Each structure stands twice: as C-alpha cells, then as structure tokens.
Amino acid sequence: MGKHYCTVLLLLISSLIWSQRKPKVGLVLSGGGAKGMAHIGALKVIEEAGIKIDYIGGTSMGAIIGGLYAAGYTANELDSIFKTTNLSQLITDNLPRNAKTFYEKDDAERYALSLPFDNFKVSFPEAISGGQNIYNEFIRLLYHVKDVEDFNELPIPFICIATNIETGKPVLMNKGYLPEAIMASGTLPSLFEPSEIDGQILIDGGVVNNYPINEVRKKGADIIIGIDVQDDLAKRESLSSATEILFQINNYRTVNEMNTKREETDVYIKPNIAKYTVIDFEETENIIAEGVKAAELKLQDLKDVAHLQGASKRKPIEKAKDSLTINRLIIKGNERYTRGYIKGKLRFTLGNTITFKRLQQGLGNMAATGNFKAIRYKLVSNGLGTDLILNLKENPTKMFIKMGAHYDDLYKSAALINLTRKNLIFKDDVGSFDFILGDHIRYNFQYYIDKGFYWSFGINSKFNTFDEAVDFKIIQENFNISGGENLSEINLDFSDLTNQIYLQTVVREEFAFRTGLEHRFIRFSTTTFNNLQLVDENESLENKDGRIFFENSNYFSGFANLRLDTYDDKYFPTRGLYFNGNLNYYVYNPDLKGDFQDFAIAKAQMGVALPITHNLSINLDSEGGFKLGTSRIATFDFIMGGFGNHRVHNLIPFMGYDFLSLTGNSFVKAKANLDFEFARKNHLLLQANMANIDDDLFRTGEWFTAPDYTGFGIGYGLESFLGPVQVYYSWTPQRNDSHLFFSVGFWF
C-alpha cells in the first residue's frame, strides 16, 4: 500500500472524527545548518497548497526559519531575505572595518596571530564566533513582535528546542524574547558562544531533539507536516575528517529516533540535499530549490490537508521598521567597563530617532573591541519609546599575546611579539607593547583610556631605526656639508624616538581629533666619511667612535591630528574615504641652545576608493606638506621615494624612485592605483604617481606647475594569513632606472 494512499485514508478517517471542527495542522522543522534553507522552498509549496499552519516547532535552523515564519513572514519574504544576506559573513562575525576604532584598525592590520595569554598561559578561543551579527539581524527582523513574551501569542504559536549544556537535557522554549530563543536553539557548539537565558547555559537543540514532533503534537496539532533536512549516517568513504566523524557520532541517536518520528509524521518531506554540508550557505538558492522539489512530490497530500481545513491565505502582517527611538538605556553585566565607555561606543543620543543600521553599527563598535564574549540585548516598548536593555557577557581574558612577521626593502626582515593588557590600571584602559626583532630592533608602546565618543587619553612611545644607501648630494644639500669629493653614496643610519601624550575624541562620528604634546629624538649618522665638515669652517660635525652625526638632538612640540578612515581594507581598498591631517609646532630644542628658531610642519593626505566593477576598483590619493617658519633646520624636510604602507618621520613613498631619493621642505603628490582582483584574494595592481618637491614650493607657486617627477609601477598582491604580499616593478621616465619593491606581511 503506497504512502500517498495511506495518508489519504488517514485523512478521511480523521475527517469523520473531526466532523465538528477543522483539524489543527502542526509544522515540524528539523535542524541541519545550511541545509535548513530547504525549509523555505518547502514552505512555498505548502503555502501554494493553501494550508494554514496552526503550530510550529523547530530546532536549530528549523527554529530560525520557523520563528520568522511564526512572526508573520511569508515563504517568499524568507526567500528574499536569505538570498540577499551574506550568511557566511554573518556567521563568522566579520565586522566591517568601519566598526572598529582607529586603535582596533591598527591592531587588526598589524598582527597575524592573537591568542589569550591569561596567567602567562596561552589558550585558544572557545568559539569561532560570538554570533553578534546574526543576533543583530534577528532583532531587526523581529522588531514588530518585540513585546510578545508568550510565543502562543505570535501570529502562529511557536516553540523551539535548546540544550542545557550543564545537564544535557532539552529545554522547551515557548516564552521569553523571540530573537534570544531562536539564537539559543541555533547555537552550534564550537561555532558560536553558548547562550545564557534565565541562568541556563544553552546550546543547539539538535544535540538532544532535532525534530520536536511530540512537543508540537502536545500543542494540539491533529496533523503533522514535517520537513526533515538532517543527515543520514555517512558511509565509510565519506568519513575522512575529524569533523565528519564527530557529526556521524552525533547522528547515531538522531537517525535512530527518526525511524519512529518519521512514521508519526502525516506528511513527511525529505529534500534531496545529501551533497550539501551544514556550512554550504553559498548554495542557499540551490538548497531552497531542492526544498521546492521535495514538497512538490507531496503536493496532493498537502492539498488534501488544505481541503480538510478549508483554509484561506495568510493575512499580511506589518514587519520591521527602518527606524526606532531609544529613550532609555539599561546596562547589565558591565563590571570592567563603565557606562560612559559603553555609551561612547554606541555613539547615538537617547531620545533621537535612529535607523537599525545605526544601532547595529554602535553594537558592532562594541563587538569590535573584543571586550565582550557576547552582547545580547532586547528592544522593549516603554510607552514613550523603546528601552534598549543590554545584557553583556564580558570577556574574562585581559591579556593577549600577538605575533607578526614582515619583510620589506627598507626595514628588511622583522618578527614582532606583542603583549596587550586590558584593564591595566583603570577600567576602559589598554596597555600594549610591541617588541620587534630582526635586521633593525624597534619597539612601540601604547597606553590609552578609550572613551569612544567622549575625550580619551593616551600615551605613545615608539622607536624606529633603519639604514639605507643615499645619494651623497642629498646629505650635502640638507646638512650644508663640504668635503667627500670622491663619495657618490653614503650609508645613512636613521633613528627616531617619539613620545606623545594626547587627548582624542570622535568628531561627527567618523573623524578622530587628537591633540597633545610630543618629544622626538632624531639621529642621522653614518660610518662612511671622508674629510667631511660643515660649510661653515668654524663648525665641525660631531664624530664619536668612528661615526659622524648629522643630526643628534631632541625636539619638543605641540601637535594636532585629524583623521578619517572608512576604507574597507587598508591594503587593497575598494571603497571608502581617507583623510589624515597633521600639524606639529616645534618650540624647543635643548641641544641647539640659543640657535633654535621655532617652526611648524603641516602635512595632509586624502584619498578615495571607488568600485568600477565587482572585481575592479580605483584608489585616488593626494597629499602635500610644507614647513612654516624661517628655521634652517632640515631634519624635518620631506624625503620621497620607495614603497611602503608604514609612515615614519616625513618619509613619503613614491613609486619609480628608490628610498630617500628626493628631498625638500614642501611637496605635493598625486597617486592613482588600479586594483583588479582576478581571483579571490589575488590582485593585479597598476600604479602611477606624480609629484613636485623642493624648498618653499607654496611660496614660489611651483606646486601648481607641471610635475617634475613621475613614476609608474605594475605589481601583484596577495591577501595571505601573514598579511598582504606585494611585489611591484617600478620605473620613472626621469631616470634610466627601475626598482623592484617587495613586501610580505602586515607593516609594523
């Protein structure tokens, strides 16, 4: 006797029993990760058959799809939502770069590896993702039912299943906050941080009950329609990895239980999705199509159910709004971070109407700090507006060890080890120390109290050093040196110790304004010498232990900096804006005594990245700088040439010329970079730049004339786990010369 015939017979008998009332239909949706997208396809066919769902029960992805459907979304609306959402990005919590503060951007683009280091023991993160992006999306999509605490009061009564990780027992979730409930049911172990609700630590319900048919039946369902997207037991040839073996072990109980549950299901829909995995979210469209096919095989059974119901189409329900007004902020769980710190990260004013995008950006700012293992929140009506109730789970890890490696043509090889300590002295503070070993030993120390939107306080200390062969004429011109008639090049050693104390705030959400005091110790020296002396015969160069010093003194200044950075990537930007303007006013040099005259150095860089096609973009960049004052000190002149993403002193990269090739106390430069991503994370790069650099360009008007210097480059870029790999072949029409620039890893 065929399954279809049995089903029809069952329905006919049932119709006699239920002659006094219409049957209630329950829908059961199993878990299955990405395979759960098939639920959407099957729901399309169920709707087309004219069935009215009276109860929904789901687990894991079945809880997510079921919860949204119960809240009023149609199958076509769910289809549109999931096809236009980058689920892989949501799952991995890949926060956009503009969600990070300038501190966090620098950290993310400096270290290749970061590990917890509490009690001087290295450990590994408990989960890949905190699930913040997904939770944010649930909040937005379910805003229209935010005040529904009893899931029986949803447009369709709903239940879902989670697992209590401490007891191993199933937890039936039929009340509470819907986004929180479906998030808990879908919290896959090791992928997401466990959820905490009412004192219970919850993970994916599929661990104990992946197909809650009995629970839906108890709600009052007379007919059960089930959509099963679970894996069957795999054959030996498919068990080729530890992950697949663990899934197989977990599936033993599930598969055995389904033998009984399948028979208890009146209309059983089993999509043919064995070839897909639980993480194949990029196959969403194909998996949805398989759900449609499987449900169409049961179309007559579904129509028979609809006939018994005499159901009509669902009435449309008003869904999520684009904006909301939050007039009260309630914070729970913040012990290490102040209310001011959290409000500073959220960056919106209570009582003002904001978009969901603005709210999510503020929460993304908090998540990007890494200070919270989970940020769960509720939006609840309070009569005049909405309460934002933040339930924070702070990251107990205070200390981290971070590492990186790099090679470039200026600094040569380098290895970095960093220690970062949060809550070092006060709440909201961070201390970080980079120690860099290699051809040149360097360090970078940062301490700051981060208040986000409010004024922050910081201290920086960094030491940079490198050596490079330089055209001797540059030394003669900048330091008024005579002698050395037989020298064409000189090996220049450069050292820069910079110490800053500053205040910083955020201006108009995106700009960071910093002002403070700076001390710099600058040293230019060489061991290459041949009767060198100053042009003024009454003075002589400092000579110690066979080393000649062109500059060896301290400078004190006040400074101000305004910075904007919305690039989506530091090294291969495809969209966004950049601005960095800096002014230093040098007021004192104790080593020059009475010969010092105050002066200022101003410089600015601005850029825009624009997508041309989906894999072709252009980055336009311009910058300039000049010296103010009559001081003859050349130490802070601009030095142009070479390639690099790490700015030190007044060195300006310029394609076509070697490092430290062009100098002057003022300059203007323009650059265009074309980036073609011909394969994922592989870039073909074309660059052209032009510049004028000389003394007093802006006073003489020469900055507005045709460029004196041009350069071009063609290169290859790779986004590797160590950071960017970049190789450029460059040349210039002004010289019969070319250069090959090469770098590996994040710049630091």
N, C-alpha and C positions, 0 to 999 in steps of 0.2 A: 504494500500500500504506500503510495507516494506521500512525501512530506506535505505537499500542497493539499492533497485530498484530506489528509488527517487534520490539517489546520482548518479547512473549510468546515469539516464535520464538527470540530471542536467549537467553532464559532456558531454553528447552527444550534448545537445543544445549549451553548451559553445564552443564545438569544431567547430561548424558551425560559431559562432560569431568570433572565433579566427583563422579562416582558414588562415589568412595572417601572423599569428605569433604564437609562442609557448606560452602557458599560464605561468604566473608567480605564483609560489607557496610560500605562506607565512606560517610560523610556529609560533604558539602562545603557550607559556609555562606559566602555572599559577604558583603562589606561593603555598607553602604548607610545608615548613620546610623539615624535613627528608623525607616526602612523595614525595618530588621532585626528589628523586633518581629514581622514576619510569620513569621520562623523559628519562633517559639513556636507559632503556630497550626498550621503545617505539621507540627511535631513531635508535636502532639496526635494528628493523623491517623495519622502514622507509628507511634506507639505503639499506637493502636487497631487498626491493621492487624496488629499482633503482631510487628513487625520488631525484631530485636536488632541494634543498631549496634555494629560491631566497632572502627571507627576514626572519628575526627572531625578534620576540618581546617577552619579558618576564618580569616577576615581581618576586622579592624576589628570591627564589631558582630557579625559572624559568629563571631569569635574569642571575644567576650564570652559570647554565648549558648552557643556550642559548649563553651567552657571550663567553664561552670557545669553544662551537661548531662553533660560527661565526668566531672565531680566527683561526680555522683550525683543531681543534681536532676532531677525528672521534669518533663514539659511543663506539667502542671497547677501544680506548685510554681513554675515560672518565670512562668507566667501570673499567679499571685497576687503574686509579688514585684514584677513590673514594673507591674502595675496599681495597686498601693498605694504606689509610690515616685514622688515628685516628681522626675522625671528632669531637668526644666529647671532646678530649683533645685540639684540635684547638679552639673550640668554647669557652671553659672556660678559655682560655689563660693560661693553666698550663705550665708555662715556665720550662724548665729543670733546675735542681738545679745549674748546672754549669754556667747558665746565670747570676747568682747572685754574687755580690761581697761578700767578707768574712763578711762584715758588714751586708749585707742583708740576708745571710745564717743564721747568728746568730739570727737576728730578726725573721725570718720565723720559726725558731725552738726554740723559747723561749716563744712566746705569743700565746694564744689560741684565742684571740679576739682583733681586731684592728678596731677602729671607728674614723671618723673625729671629731675633737674637736675644731673647729674654734670659736672664741669669747666665749669660755667656754660653748659651747652648743654642745651636742652630736648629730650627724646626721648619716644618713646611705648612702652608695654609691648609685649613680643614676642608675648604671647598673652593671650587674654581670661581664661583660667582656668589654674590650676595643676593642676586635676584632683584636688584633695585629697579632696573629699567622695566622689567616685566610687571612688577608691582605698581609702578607709576602708571603704566598703561591700563591696568585693571581699574585703578582709581578713576581714571578719566572716563573709561568706557561705562563704568557702573555708577557714575555720579548721580544719575537720575533715581537710583534706588538706595542712595546713601543712608537714608533714615529708616530703612527696613531692617529690623533686627530679627524678626521671626521669618525664616525662609518660606513658611507656609503662606505668607502674605505677598510674596512675589507674584508677578503675572502668572507664573506656573510654579506651584510648590516644588521645592528643591531640597535635596540632601547630597552630601558628598562624604567621602571616607578619607581619613588620615590615619597615621600610625603613631602611637605613643612610643617614642624611641626608648624610653626607660622600662616600660612594661612589655612592649611587643604586642600590645592589644590594639584592636581597631578603635577609632574614635569616630562616632557618628556626629556629623556637623550639620545641624538643622537650624541654627540660630547664631547670631553674632554679627560680624561685619563681613559682608559677602566677599569683597576682594581678599581679605585676610584668610577666609575659609578656603577659597579655591587655590590660593597660593600655597597654603599648608598642604593641601591634598596633592599638589603637584611638585612638592619639594623633593626632587630626586636626590638621594644620598650621594655625597661627594661632589655633586654638581652645584647644589645650592646649599646655603646655610640653613640649618633647621629653623622652623618657625616656632615661636613661643606664644601660646594662646591660653589664657586663664591658668598660668602656671605649668602647663603641659608643654613638653618639647616634642614637636610633631614633624614627621617626615612623610614622604609619599605613601598614600594609602594603598598603592599597588603591592606593597610588601606583604599585606595581610588580607586584603579583599579588593581584588582588581575588577570585580564585576558584581556590584551590590544589588543583585536581583531580589534577595529576600527582604532587604530594607525597603525597596520600592513597593514590593507586594504588600508589606505591612502598612504602607501609607494608605492603602485602599485600592490599588490597581487590580482590575479584573483581567486585563490583557496586557502582556509584557511584550514590547518590541525591544530587542537587544541588538546593539551594534558592537561587534567584537573585533578589536584591532590588535589583540595580543598575539605574541609569537607562539608557534607550536615548538615542541622540542626540536633542537637542531641535530643534524646528522654529524658524524664524526669529522667529515671533511670540512665542516664549517666552524669547528671549534679550534681555531688557530691562534687565539689570543686569550690572555687572562680575562679581559673584559667579556668576551663571548662565553667563556666558561662560567663566570660569575652570573651572567644572565641566565645561562642554562640551569644552574643550581637553583636560582630563584624561581624559575619557571616550573620546576617539578610539581610544587604544590598547586600553582595556578592552573596548570594543564589538567591535573587530576580533578580539581574542583570543577573545572568547566565541563567535564563529562556529564556531571549531574545538572549543572546550571543551564547547559545548552538544551537539555530535554525539558527544562521548566520554562523555557522561553517560547512564547507562542509564535512570534515572527523573528527568526534569528538571521541576522545579516552579517556575513563574514567576508569583508573585502579581500581581494587577492593582492596583498601587499607584502608578501614574504621577501621580495627582493629589496625592500627598503629597510633602513635602520631607524632606530629611535631618534637619531640626530639628523636625519635627512630633511631638514627644514627647507633646503633649497629646492626640494622636489614637491613642495606643497601643492602646486597646480596638478601634477600627475597623480598624487595621492588622493586629492579631492575627486578627481575623475574616476578613480577606482572605487571610491565610495558610491558614486552615482551608479556605476555598472552593477555593483553588488546589490544595491537596493532595487534596481530595475528588475532583477531576477525575481524579486518578491513583490512586484508591483500589484499583481492580482490579489495576493493576500492582504496587502495594505489597503487596497480599495474595498475589500470585504469588511475590514475593520472600520473604515470610514463610513461605509453604508450602515453598519450597526449603530454607529454614533449619531449619524445624521448631522455631522459637524459642518461648520462653516469656516471661512478663512479667518485667521487671527486679525484682530484689530491692531492697527499701527499704534505704537507707543512712542511718546516723545523721548528721545535719547539724550546723550551727553551734550551739554552746552559747551560753547567755546570759551566761556569766561566765568568767573566766580568772584565773590567778595569775601575775603577772610578778615574778620574784625576781631578775632581773638586767637592767640597762640598759647597752647598748653604743652609744656615740655615735660616728659617723664624719662627718667633713666640717665640724665646727664650729671655725672659726678665729677668727671675730669675736665669738662669744658663748660664754660659759662654761658648763660643765656645770651649775653651780648655777642659772644663768638658765633653762636648758632644763628641769631638774627642777622649778624653780619654776613653769613654765608647765604642765607635765604634771599637777601637783597630785594625785598619788597616791603612796602609800607602797609601796615594793618589799616583796614578800612577802605583801601583803594581797590577798584575792580582790576583784576589781573587775568591773563589768559592761563590756560592749563600749561601751555608751553613755558610760560614764565615761572610757574610754580615748579614744574619739573626741572627747569634749569637751576633753580635755587636748591632743590633737593640733590641734583647732580653735583652742584658745588660742594655740598656736604659729603656726598659719597666719594668724590674725587680726593678728599683729604686722606682717605684710608683710616680715619679715626673711628669709624663705626662699622661693626660687622653686619649690622642690619639697621635700616631706617624704615620702620613701619609707622604708618600714620593713618588717621581717619579724618574724613571731612564730614562733619555733622552739623545740621541746621541748629541755630540757636534763636531763631525768631527774627533777628535783625540782619543776620548774615550767616556766616559759616564759621564754625570752630575748626581750626587745624590742630589736631591732637597728635603730637609726635611721641612715639614710643621708641626710644633709642636703645640700641644694644651696642655699647662702646667696645671697641677693640681692646682687649686686655694687654696686647703686646705694645710695649713702649719703646723697645729698642730693636733696631734693624741693622743688618749688615748688608751692604750693597757693593756690587763689583762691576767693573767695566774694563774694556781693553780698547786700545786705539793705536793707529799708525797714521802719520801724515808726513809730508815732506819738510815741515818746519820743526815740529816737536819730536819727530821720529817715533820710536815705539814707546808705549806707555801702558802701564797697568794701574788701575785705580781700585782702592779699597776704601769704603766709607762706613762710618758709624753714625747712625742717626738716633737721637734720643728725644722722645716726646715727653711733655710734662717734666722738663729738666729742672726748672726752678719754680715756675708758676704754671697755673692752668693756661692752656691755649698756646704754650710756647714750644719751640722745636730747636734743638741744637744739632748741627750736622758738621762732620769733619771729613773732608776728602784728603787722602794721602796718595800721591801719585808717584810711582816709581817708574824708572826707565832711563832713557838717554838724558832726561832732564828731570830732576826731582822738584816737585811742586806741591802746593797744598791749597786748600780752600776751606775756610771755616765760616759757618753761618749760624747766627742765633737770632731768632725773631719771635715776637709775640704777635700772632696773627689774629687780627680783629676783623678781617674782611672789609665790610662796608665802612667800618669806623677806622680811626687812626691806629696803625700798627707801629711797633717799634722794632728796630733791628740793628744788629752789629755784623759787619763783614770783615774778614781778613783773608787775603789771598796773596800767594806768592807765585809769580810766573818767571820762567827763565828759558832762554833758547840761545843758540848761536847760529850764525849764518854768514856766508861769504858775501861781502858787499863791495860794490864799486867804490874805490877809494875817493873818487871825486865827490861822492855824496858826503863822506866824512869831512873832506876839506871845506866844502861849501857850508855845511851846517855848523861846524865847530871852529871855523876860522883857523885852520891848521896849515902850516907850511912844512916843507920837507917831504921826505918819502918820494923822491923823484922817480925811483925805479918801481914803485908799487902800482899795480893795476887793481888788485883786490886786497881787501883786508878782512880778516875774520873777526866779526863783531859779536861780542857776548852781551846779551841784554838781560837785565834783571829788574823786576818790578814788584815791590811790596806795597800793597794798597790796603789801607784800613779805613772803614767807614762806620759812622754811627748815624742813624737816619730815622725819620718818621715817614710812613706811607699810608695813603688812603686811596680808595677807588672813586674815580670821578665819572659820573654818568654811566655807571655800570661796567664799562669796558676799559676806560683809561685808568692806569695806575700812576699816581703822582707821588714822587719821592723827593724829599729834601733833607739835607743833613750836612755833616762835616766830614772832610776827607783828609787823610795823611797819605802821601806817596813818597816812597824812597825809590829813586830811579838810578840805575847804574848802566852806563855804556862803557865797555872796556875792550881791550884787545891785547893779545900777546904778540901780535905782529907789529913790529916797529922798526923804523929806520931813520934815526935822527929827526923824529917828529917834534914839532914845537908849535906853540901858538903864534899867530901872525904878529901879535904884539910881543916884541922881543924881550920886553920887561917881565913877561909872564912865562911860565913853563907848565907843561902837562904833569899831572900827578903820576908818579911812577913808583909802584910798590911791588917788590918781589917779581920783577920782570914783567909786570902788567901795567899798561898805560890806561888811565881813566879819562874819558872824555866828559863823563858826567857821573857824579857820585855824591848826590845830595838829596835833601828832604824838602818836600813841598807841602804846604798846608792850604786848604781851600774850603770854600762852601760850595755846595753843588745842588742842582735841581734836575730832576729827570721826569719826563712824561712819556709813558709807554702804552701802546695799544698793540695787541696781537690776537687776531681772530683767524689766523691761518689754520687750516685743518691739519696741516703737517708742517713741521719745521723744515725738513729737508726736501720734501717733494710736495709743496703746497699746490692744491688745485683750485682753492677758493679762499677768500678772506682778505683782510686788510692788515697792514703792519705800519706802525709808526714808533720811532724811538728818538726822542729829542733830549739832548743833554747840555747843560751849561755848568762849567767849573770856573769859579773866580779865585785865582791863586793870590794869596795875600801875604805869604811869609815863606822865607827860606832861610833858616838859621845858618846855613853853611856859606851863603853869599854875603852875609853881614850887611854892610851899607850899600852894596852894589845891586841889591834886588829892587826891581820895579814890578808893581802888581800888574797882572794881565788876566785875561779870560780866554777860555777856549769854548766855542759853541759848535755843536755838530748835530745833524739830524739825518735820519734815514726813513724813507717811506716806501711802501710797496703795495701792490695789489695782485692777487692771483685770480685768474678767471678761467673757467672751463670753456673749451671750444667745442669739443665733443665729449662723449663719455670717457674716453681714454686719452684725450689730448687737451693740454692746458698751457697757459702762458702766464709767466710771472714777470711783471714790470716793476722795476725798482730804481729809485733815485736817491742820492744822498749828497750832502755837502757839509763843509765845515770851514771855520775861519778863526783867526786869532784877533782879539781885541786888546789894544794897548801898544805901547812903544818898546816894551821889553825886548832885548836882543836874544833872550834865551830860546834856543832851537830845540830843546829837549822834547817839547810837546808839539813839534811840527808833525804834519800828517805824512805817513810813509805808505806808499801804494805799491801793490804787486803781489802775485801769488794767489793761492786759492785756500779758502777755509770758511768754516761756519763759527769759529771761535774768535771773538774780537778781544784783543789785548792792547793796552795802551792806545795809540792812534794809528794802528796798522789797518789799512783798508785793502781788502782783497781786490785784485784786478787781473782779469784773465788776459793772457798774452805776454805778461811780463813776470819775471821771477820775483821772489820775495824781496822787499826792501829795494826796489828799483827806482822809484820816483818820489821826490820829496817837495814839500812846500808848506807854508803856514796857512794855506787855504786851498780848497779844492771843490770841484763839482764832478759828479759821476752819474751816469745813467746805465742801466743794465736791462736786457731782455733775455729771458730764459724760456725756451720751448721744451715741454716735457711730454713725451709720447710713451705711455705705458703699454708697450707692445705685448706683454704677457704679465700675468699677475705678479706685482712687486718687482718687475723688471722695466727699467726706464731708459729710453734713448733721449739724450739731453743735447740741446743746441743752445749756445750762449754767445751773446755779443755785448760788449760794453765799450763805453767811450768816456773820456774824462779830460778835464783841464786841471792842472795842479801847479802852483807856483806861489811865490810870495805876493801877498796883497792883491789877489785876483779880484776881489769885490771892490776894492778902492780904484783899481785901474780900469775896471769894466771888462777885463779879459774873460771873466767867467761866462759871458754871453756870446763869445766868439765861437767859431768852428772848433771842434775838439782837436787838441794837439795829440792826443793818444787814443788809440783804438785797439781792441783785442777781440779775438774770437776763440771759441772752444767747441769741441764736439766730444761727448762723453757717454758713459754708461753708468747707470745707478741701480743698485740692488738693495731692497729692504731685507736685511738679514737679522738674525736673532741678536747679533752683537751691535746692531745699529746699521746705518747706511754704509754701503760700499760705493765709492765714487771714483771713477777714473776719467780724467779729462786730457785730451791732446789740445794744446792751445798755441796760438801764433799771433803775431802782430805785423801789420804792413810797415810799421815804422822801423823795424829792425829785421835783419835777416837771421831770425832766431825763432826757436819753438821750444815749448816746455811740455813735459808730461807730469801732471799732478795726480797723486794717488792718495786715497784715504780709506781706512777701514774702521768701522765702529763709531759710536757716539763721540762727538767732540767734547772735551772737558779741559 
